[in-house]
Amino acid sequence: MSLMELQDKSEHVYRSTGLRRQTSAEIVSEARRSLRTLATQRPFTPQEKHRQLFGESSSRARDGRPPSAFSLHAQHFEAPDSRPGSGTRLSPLEHKPRLSVSLDEDGGVDEATLPKPPAERGNTRIGSGGSRAKLLRAASINRLPPVTPNTKNMSLEARIGADQPGDREKLQCSDITEHTTNSSSETDLHILTKHRILQNDVSSARGSKPEVKLGHGDTGDDSMDESMFWNTKVLPVLHEFESFAPGDAVSDETVGELCNACSGLHDALTERGMLGRQFKKRSSILRTLFRLIDVGSDRLNLTLAKLILALNVSGNNLLNICKLVFKISRNASNDALFLNDGILDSLLTLLHCEDVWSKGEAVLYCVGSLKLLSGNSALSRLLLSKGFIGVLLQLSKRLMHGPSSTSANITSHRSEAEGQRIIAGHTLVQVTAALRNIADQSESRPSFLSNKAFSTLCLILENHCKDLDICINVARIFSKLSTYTECCHALAETPRCCGLFLDLLSKHGRKQDLVVRLLFTLGNLTAKSTEARERVYEEEGGIDVLLDLFQVYQETPSPPKQCHAPEREDVLVKLIRLLANLAIHPTVGTALAANTLCVQLLLEVLGTKHNHEIYAHSSKWLISL
């Protein structure tokens, strides 16, 4: 090689070396630009083994919370208008036959104390005087011998469509016998109602038109239309129900027929606008529907529940029907029934009620049913399409605002008001658990954002910071949603969220399942938001809370109770990741590097045997510092 070539090569090497030289500031800047936030795996959320109101890990005492298992039969339901006006349940009296008072068309008691025939209406007559006397004597008896099988099994046309008046009266007496109850007032009303139906049938057969008693602003034509509707649409269905003995063995075909009849009755009442509490003969329908609950078919009971809720029951009946739905929802094999029935709309309508405090335990079991059903992905998507998230968030706001003035007057005793608050807390557990289930669906994120769910959930945390069940449910919601960028930014913009999380970490530092999810959420916020890093650092005592947790979970000799090595290391992974993300901020990183305890804990971690993820996060944390 010539001298000239060697000289050119040396100049080239010198020039190349000169181009790669950097100042110290440039080296630091380049290193800082290379820093990246750390990611980690979301904490595992186990599925409950059994469907119940409160999971096995619930912090609530078993004897102080509503039960998930109970027996429910027709006898637990109360026939409308069968209790005294005071609402006090009276002990049953020994049966003593007595003369019943006659009732007018609206169910009121006449002045006369002895039974007498109803007032003559125009030229309408019912058979001979002897036949009328038979009817009156039947109306005065509270307990009659059971109906014979031949009469019970007669077709509907034979029972209510006989040609001869005498035959009609005999069948009517048999029908009265079949449906007589222990309550004399209900018996009289039931008999007189059928007596008037019989009058209309006989009058129509003879070509005469009976006069109709007017009342409550109704016209005679309206009353006749309602009577015609009752005779043709409702009464045949009730007779079909009453002819069925609940104790007998039930085939799927029979259940299907009963469900179809119940749905047809529901449609007919809806078409006539007779749902709710306005229908005069609503009590007769409810008594018959309650009786069918003892059939024991979940499919039939769900159909019955839909109609009973549409009839706007209240009090103990509302509670029991919500319990019935909850009992059905506990069986995962029944989920398909909720997909094919409109019962979900009925349950969501109940949650729209303004005064949820007066319906306390009924609302609890209603939300509990929806919580169990939301664990099914198909039902979860169906609930989402019905605005489920918005309904739950509005319900939670009403529960946090306390009882209305009306309820406050009713519950004048402090113990009753305290009982309502306890039920409201139980209900919020179900609400947050349902939202936790629904957050698994990717389609739920727009609904969470549009309903401003994060501010409401933070308010729930703030008001119920001592309730571990509620706190863990909300923490699970945040840990799921904060993995998505749009939800993470929305949560970071929620006022006081970082301070609230740090407060909970300070209060419940030994609750590993809560701590690990809050640390994971804070790690997501600080990974994607510079403002979140500043907020965590500027929160008074925030860094001290994190370093205290570091000491607690790093010390092997005295780990938190019920926190084994894998769970303890999981907390350390989330905590080191959070501190490493904080150190990316220039101001926060400088402060952490100057903190002696922080550096000491970091070096101890690097000098101790841990899993690979802890070493990786600790090394990147050290580089950030």
HUPE-V21359 format. One record per backbone hydrogen bond with DSSP energy under -1.0 kcal/mol. NH is the residue of the N-H (numbers start at 0). CO is the residue of the C=O. Records with the same first field share a line. If there is no record, write none. Layout:
# HUPE-V21359
NH->CO / CO
This chain:
# HUPE-V21359
5->1
6->2
7->3
8->4
9->5
10->6
11->7
12->8
13->9
14->10
15->11
16->12
17->13
18->14
19->15
26->22
27->23
28->24
29->25
30->26
31->27
32->28
33->29
34->31
57->54
63->60
75->72
76->73
81->78
86->83
103->107
106->103
109->101
123->120
131->127
132->128
133->129
134->130
135->131
136->132
137->133
138->134
140->137
151->147
152->148
153->150
158->154
159->155
160->156
167->163
168->164
169->165
170->166
171->167
172->168
173->169
174->170
175->171
176->172
177->173
178->174
186->182
187->183
188->184
189->185
190->186
191->187
192->188
193->189
194->190
195->191
196->192
197->193
198->194
199->195
200->196
201->197
202->198
203->199
204->200
205->201
207->202
217->214
222->218
223->219
224->220
225->221
226->222
227->223
228->224
229->225
230->226
231->227
232->228
233->228
234->229
237->233
238->234
239->235
240->236
241->237
242->238
243->240
247->244
254->250
255->251
256->252
257->253
258->254
259->255
260->256
261->257
262->258
263->259
264->260
265->261
266->262
267->263
268->264
269->265
270->266
271->267
272->269
273->268
275->309
281->278
284->280
285->281
286->282
287->283
288->284
289->285
290->286
292->289
294->291
295->292
300->296
301->297
302->298
303->299
304->300
305->301
306->302
307->303
308->304
309->305
310->306
311->308
316->313
318->314
319->315
320->316
321->317
322->318
323->319
324->320
325->321
326->322
327->323
328->324
329->325
330->327
333->330
334->331
336->333
338->334
339->335
345->341
346->342
347->343
348->344
349->345
350->346
352->349
355->353
359->356
361->358
362->358
363->359
364->360
365->361
366->362
367->363
368->364
369->365
370->366
371->367
372->368
373->369
374->371
375->372
379->375
380->376
381->377
382->378
383->379
384->380
386->383
387->382
390->386
391->387
392->388
393->389
394->390
395->391
396->392
397->393
398->394
399->395
400->396
407->403
408->404
409->405
410->406
411->409
416->412
417->413
418->414
419->415
420->416
421->417
422->418
423->419
424->420
425->421
426->422
427->423
428->424
429->425
430->426
431->427
432->428
433->429
434->430
435->431
436->432
437->433
438->434
439->436
440->437
443->440
444->441
447->443
448->444
449->445
450->446
451->448
452->447
455->451
456->452
457->453
458->454
459->455
460->456
461->457
462->458
463->459
466->463
470->466
471->467
472->468
473->469
474->470
475->471
476->472
477->473
478->474
479->475
480->476
481->477
483->480
487->483
488->484
489->485
490->486
491->487
492->488
493->490
496->493
499->495
500->496
501->497
502->498
503->499
504->500
505->501
506->502
507->503
510->507
511->509
514->510
515->511
517->513
518->514
519->515
520->516
521->517
522->518
523->519
524->520
525->521
526->522
527->523
528->524
532->528
533->529
534->530
535->531
536->532
537->533
538->534
541->538
544->540
545->541
546->542
547->543
548->544
549->545
550->546
551->547
552->548
553->549
554->550
562->559
567->563
568->564
569->565
570->566
571->567
572->568
573->569
574->570
575->571
576->572
577->573
578->574
579->575
580->576
581->577
582->578
584->581
588->584
589->585
590->586
591->587
592->588
593->589
598->594
599->595
600->596
601->597
602->598
603->599
604->600
605->601
606->602
607->604
614->610
615->611
616->612
617->613
618->614
619->615
620->616
621->617
622->618
623->619
624->620
